[in-house]
Amino acid sequence: MPDFSYDIVIIGSGPAGATTARLAAEQGLNVLLVDKKQELGAPVQCSGAISRHAMEEVGVEPVDEFIHEAIYGFAIYNEKGEKKTIDYRQLAPEKYGPEQGKTPLGYVVDRRRFDRRLMTLAEREGVETWLKAEAKGYEVLPDGTCEVTIHHFNEVKKVKAKVVVGADGLQSIVGKWAGLRTQIRLTELASCLQFVVDKVETEGLLEIITGHEWAPGGYAWVFPKGYGYAEIGLGVVPTFTKNNAQQQVDYFMKSSFFKERFKDARILEVQGGGVPLAAPLKIQYADNMILVGDAARHVNPITGGGLHTALSGGKIAADFLAQTIKNGNDFSAKIMKGYQDNWLEQLGNKMWKLYDVKTEIFKTEDIPERDRLLYGTMSDYFSPNSEYKKI
Ligand SMILES: Cc1cc2nc3c(=O)[nH]c(=O)nc-3n(C[C@H](O)[C@H](O)[C@H](O)COP(=O)(O)OP(=O)(O)OC[C@H]3O[C@@H](n4cnc5c(N)ncnc54)[C@H](O)[C@@H]3O)c2cc1C
């Protein structure tokens, strides 16, 4: 017999899981949210850039608790250092700026504090949360519900639920338990490394540096981090280079058009992780189960950003589950498919389009042409008229 019973059990309390949990509880569902970590968001494996709009969409107020720095636009560089600036303080000065009555375009957030805040907001809506709680498997029961096995501290707990949400990140095992094809091709997995540094000036812009020479298969970045700090990082796809990410960052810092700017940089932290520059999973559901966030590969294949899509995917999941659980007691794959249909309509079709654009760029073997295409795409992507502004 299970020890506990909920409408939904969410595995993973990153941005996707915590947002699904909060918005589902707001709509009356009885929710358990578990994470195997003892400190959410740690170690930090994220640069933390997120638009204000992404947070607004899911009712998260930007508060000082988790904000490192406000962002007002972008500077996109080509391989030679030629720059396109998209600064919303100049494009729409009546709306964007640091002055009272104006707003930033986005933020660089502290993922430790951001994730903790999202979990706290979920708890305040009545979500039960367990840390140091690792999900080990789930089994569909004859009565149409399922049972999740969770190791919570040193105890093994059996939890009954109508639906399990796999929000367990890039290394997701929930999808594998359900037999979904979750493998990522090596050609589509960027290995990312960033340094948090002192003594590098920034101007409230996210700086994106394109060019095979600096970041083969990906791009480099310089993000403001607040208090005079910055993040210098890049992602490389191993099939595009023999160098690893650390060698590339070193080369970028010492040899690029920014070498003067970086010459006094002092490294305070080293952070890294994998980013899927891949297509979303073709199937993101099974009997009594759906996937959300990185687990479903809801990651922007051009920018590698996954925070906005984790939050909006969480909302789509919560709305779907609230409706489905109120409507009846069939949680079979046939019904769960409705989640993916909603996601495709609201978000996924645009992500598939972005994936096609990215594939076109990186299948080009002519490096100068690939550089030109990536620079052009990045510049368009962040421009005020971009059709992709909302992901
Ligand atoms: C170097 C780097 C820089 C990045 N920078 C940005 C950026 O600037 N902007 C942006 O938008 N995106 C960025 N990303 C991507 C972003 O970090 C992810 O897309 C985002 O974290 C996805 O959120 P998530 O909730 O799906 O998964 P995660 O944040 O990975 O959360 C998954 C959670 O599941 C838990 N978990 C896993 N397995 C289990 C289990 N069995 N039981 C219980 N809990 C489990 C984990 O402990 C974790 O807390 C970056 C990624 C990297 C690697």
Ligand as a Chemical Component Dictionary entry (heavy atoms), coordinates in Angstrom:
data_LIG
# 
_chem_comp.id                   LIG 
_chem_comp.type                 NON-POLYMER 
_chem_comp.pdbx_formal_charge   0 
_chem_comp.three_letter_code    LIG 
# 
loop_
_chem_comp_atom.comp_id 
_chem_comp_atom.atom_id 
_chem_comp_atom.alt_atom_id 
_chem_comp_atom.type_symbol 
_chem_comp_atom.charge 
_chem_comp_atom.model_Cartn_x 
_chem_comp_atom.model_Cartn_y 
_chem_comp_atom.model_Cartn_z 
_chem_comp_atom.pdbx_ordinal 
LIG C1  C1  C 0 26.365 26.673 -18.644 1  
LIG C2  C2  C 0 24.888 26.865 -18.873 2  
LIG C3  C3  C 0 24.395 28.141 -19.013 3  
LIG C4  C4  C 0 23.023 28.334 -19.220 4  
LIG N1  N1  N 0 22.561 29.606 -19.312 5  
LIG C5  C5  C 0 21.253 29.832 -19.530 6  
LIG C6  C6  C 0 20.755 31.156 -19.599 7  
LIG O1  O1  O 0 21.486 32.135 -19.425 8  
LIG N2  N2  N 0 19.429 31.336 -19.854 9  
LIG C7  C7  C 0 18.582 30.281 -20.032 10 
LIG O2  O2  O 0 17.384 30.515 -20.301 11 
LIG N3  N3  N 0 19.019 29.005 -19.935 12 
LIG C8  C8  C 0 20.332 28.745 -19.674 13 
LIG N4  N4  N 0 20.778 27.464 -19.560 14 
LIG C9  C9  C 0 19.805 26.355 -19.644 15 
LIG C10 C10 C 0 18.990 26.239 -18.330 16 
LIG O3  O3  O 0 19.869 26.161 -17.245 17 
LIG C11 C11 C 0 18.084 24.992 -18.350 18 
LIG O4  O4  O 0 17.383 24.958 -19.562 19 
LIG C12 C12 C 0 17.107 25.011 -17.180 20 
LIG O5  O5  O 0 17.764 24.835 -15.966 21 
LIG C13 C13 C 0 16.050 23.911 -17.334 22 
LIG O6  O6  O 0 15.214 23.873 -16.210 23 
LIG P1  P1  P 0 14.537 22.495 -15.759 24 
LIG O7  O7  O 0 13.651 22.818 -14.609 25 
LIG O8  O8  O 0 13.953 21.812 -16.926 26 
LIG O9  O9  O 0 15.741 21.545 -15.312 27 
LIG P2  P2  P 0 16.839 21.722 -14.179 28 
LIG O10 O10 O 0 17.050 23.139 -13.835 29 
LIG O11 O11 O 0 17.999 20.909 -14.619 30 
LIG O12 O12 O 0 16.176 21.013 -12.902 31 
LIG C14 C14 C 0 16.023 19.617 -12.819 32 
LIG C15 C15 C 0 15.913 19.231 -11.352 33 
LIG O13 O13 O 0 15.567 17.838 -11.272 34 
LIG C16 C16 C 0 16.238 17.269 -10.167 35 
LIG N5  N5  N 0 16.284 15.810 -10.377 36 
LIG C17 C17 C 0 16.902 15.142 -11.381 37 
LIG N6  N6  N 0 16.674 13.809 -11.254 38 
LIG C18 C18 C 0 15.912 13.641 -10.139 39 
LIG C19 C19 C 0 15.356 12.501 -9.477  40 
LIG N7  N7  N 0 15.516 11.251 -9.931  41 
LIG N8  N8  N 0 14.631 12.701 -8.334  42 
LIG C20 C20 C 0 14.448 13.952 -7.851  43 
LIG N9  N9  N 0 14.969 15.070 -8.443  44 
LIG C21 C21 C 0 15.674 14.919 -9.566  45 
LIG C22 C22 C 0 17.612 17.955 -10.204 46 
LIG O14 O14 O 0 18.234 17.890 -8.931  47 
LIG C23 C23 C 0 17.234 19.407 -10.595 48 
LIG O15 O15 O 0 17.029 20.229 -9.470  49 
LIG C24 C24 C 0 22.139 27.221 -19.329 50 
LIG C25 C25 C 0 22.644 25.921 -19.182 51 
LIG C26 C26 C 0 24.010 25.742 -18.946 52 
LIG C27 C27 C 0 24.521 24.339 -18.774 53 
# 
loop_
_chem_comp_bond.comp_id 
_chem_comp_bond.atom_id_1 
_chem_comp_bond.atom_id_2 
_chem_comp_bond.value_order 
_chem_comp_bond.pdbx_ordinal 
LIG C1  C2  SING 1  
LIG C2  C3  SING 2  
LIG C2  C26 DOUB 3  
LIG C3  C4  DOUB 4  
LIG C4  N1  SING 5  
LIG C4  C24 SING 6  
LIG N1  C5  DOUB 7  
LIG C5  C6  SING 8  
LIG C5  C8  SING 9  
LIG C6  O1  DOUB 10 
LIG C6  N2  SING 11 
LIG N2  C7  SING 12 
LIG C7  O2  DOUB 13 
LIG C7  N3  SING 14 
LIG N3  C8  DOUB 15 
LIG C8  N4  SING 16 
LIG N4  C9  SING 17 
LIG N4  C24 SING 18 
LIG C9  C10 SING 19 
LIG C10 O3  SING 20 
LIG C10 C11 SING 21 
LIG C11 O4  SING 22 
LIG C11 C12 SING 23 
LIG C12 O5  SING 24 
LIG C12 C13 SING 25 
LIG C13 O6  SING 26 
LIG O6  P1  SING 27 
LIG P1  O7  DOUB 28 
LIG P1  O8  SING 29 
LIG P1  O9  SING 30 
LIG O9  P2  SING 31 
LIG P2  O10 DOUB 32 
LIG P2  O11 SING 33 
LIG P2  O12 SING 34 
LIG O12 C14 SING 35 
LIG C14 C15 SING 36 
LIG C15 O13 SING 37 
LIG C15 C23 SING 38 
LIG O13 C16 SING 39 
LIG C16 N5  SING 40 
LIG C16 C22 SING 41 
LIG N5  C17 SING 42 
LIG N5  C21 SING 43 
LIG C17 N6  DOUB 44 
LIG N6  C18 SING 45 
LIG C18 C19 SING 46 
LIG C18 C21 DOUB 47 
LIG C19 N7  SING 48 
LIG C19 N8  DOUB 49 
LIG N8  C20 SING 50 
LIG C20 N9  DOUB 51 
LIG N9  C21 SING 52 
LIG C22 O14 SING 53 
LIG C22 C23 SING 54 
LIG C23 O15 SING 55 
LIG C24 C25 DOUB 56 
LIG C25 C26 SING 57 
LIG C26 C27 SING 58 
# 
